[in-house]
Amino acid sequence: MQSDQEPGAEQPSTEPGLSSLPPNTPRPLLTLLDNSELRVHDLTLRGFPLGQTDLRLAKRRDHWQLWLNNDLATGKVVLPRYMLESMQNLNQQAQPLVIDLERLHVATGNEVEKASLEREHWQPADVSPTLFPPLQVAIDQFTVGEAQFGRWTFLAQPVTDGMLVENLSAAVDGVTLIGTARWSESEDGNRTTRFQGVASADNAADAIKAMGGTPTLSSKSADIKGNLSWPGAPFEFALPRLVGDVSVKLKDGVFYNVSSNAAGKLWGALNFETLMRRLQLNFEDLSESEMVYDEISGKIKLDRGILNLSKMKLNSPAIKMTADGKVDIEHDALDMDLDVTLPVTRNLVLPAAVIGGVPAAATAYVVEKMFGEQFDKLTTIKYDVKGTFDQPEIKVKDSFSIIPKQVGEAVMRNEKSSQEPPEQEVTP
């Protein structure tokens, strides 16, 4: 290090963290912490309470190594020399801050739920993305509440308005996620995170289980593409604040007959057996515990807790469905149109179980012979779905547009009678 002092004067120390100290300054505490172990009972970092934290420091040639352990994280951090000096212009540094954690726990389920309930009063953390140096991050076990999200790695580079996250990769229980993100701050101080990526899995049941749910269906392949944004930092991700588009495609799987209570409200909505019962449809030749499907696909537009479904399709040997409408996650409210197309050649008992004393299956055979290629149109029932996940209100609004009038009337008549309370038997 060059100095403007006169020859023979004491030179400033070149140890990390000491270059900005004036001459003749006693060796600071930092230089005494080499190979030391500390316990901080109430550590706060940039406004974040970290609680009791155990630390161990070791000095290396051009950096310090920090080992830490608290309720939030366990692992190692490699601190470049500039992190212990003036802490100015971190976003202009080239050497990355290396974070290598065994585990990271960022929030509890109660905290996420509280954030959704208090959405109007929520404020993002006061952390600017323009103040960070380059980051190289690896997390072996990443958890949010009770949900396990596996191993994550990414690189983050400072850009003009914040941080650009590249080479983002995550893997947990057969589910992989790859993508990019940008954490930015506008001129007026608003901070936003944007993410674009693809999640893939062989079995959708693994993905549901990884997110803390009870699987209600499986698959041989599952792909979800997303382009999402939310206010605040990346770690402030929450469904009630998400905005963006998601496309879904699952292939070759089965629906499980799982209790909706056990599955939870959102995943319980995929309970096929419960759905069939509420649609007043019964498949006599299907297993009582499961039903196969060929493909589930569709697009979802997220808008701060509202899921806008667009042409969500289910294709299977037993049934075809198309759903459009809104699902309000925060208020558990449904407002959807559901089209159900039935291949009546199966031993399917229609809502009108018997038509004029003739079994429905026999009637279906005659109708198919009469109408041929128009059979799908004959067997489409249109439902109006409202209410909540717990108490959906499902009504037939149109059916069998070109089927003989008496068949359609029988279906509608059965729909009305099913909603009427049974007559109570009068005891003399």
Secondary structure, DSSP 4 states (H G I P E B T S, - for coil): ----SPTTSPPPP-STT-TTSPTTPPPPGGGG-TTEEEEEEEEEETTEEEEEEEEEEEE-SSEEEEEEESSSEEEEEEEEGGGGTT---GGG--SPEEEEEEEEE---HHHHHHHHHTGGG----S--GGG---EEEEEEEEEETTEE--EEEEEEEEETTEEEEEEEEEEETTEEEEEEEEEEE-TTS-EEEEEEEEEEES-HHHHHHHTTPPP-B--SEEEEEEEEEEES-GGG--GGG-EEEEEEEEEEEEEE---HHHH-HHHHTT-HHHHHHHTT-EETTS-SSEEEEEEEEEEEEEETTEEEEEEEEEE-SS-EEEEEEEEETTTTEEEEEEEEE--TTSSEE-SS-EETTEEHHHHHHHHHHHHGGGHHHHTEEEEEEEEBSSSEEEEEEEE-TTS-HHHHHHHHHHHHHHHSPPPPPPP-
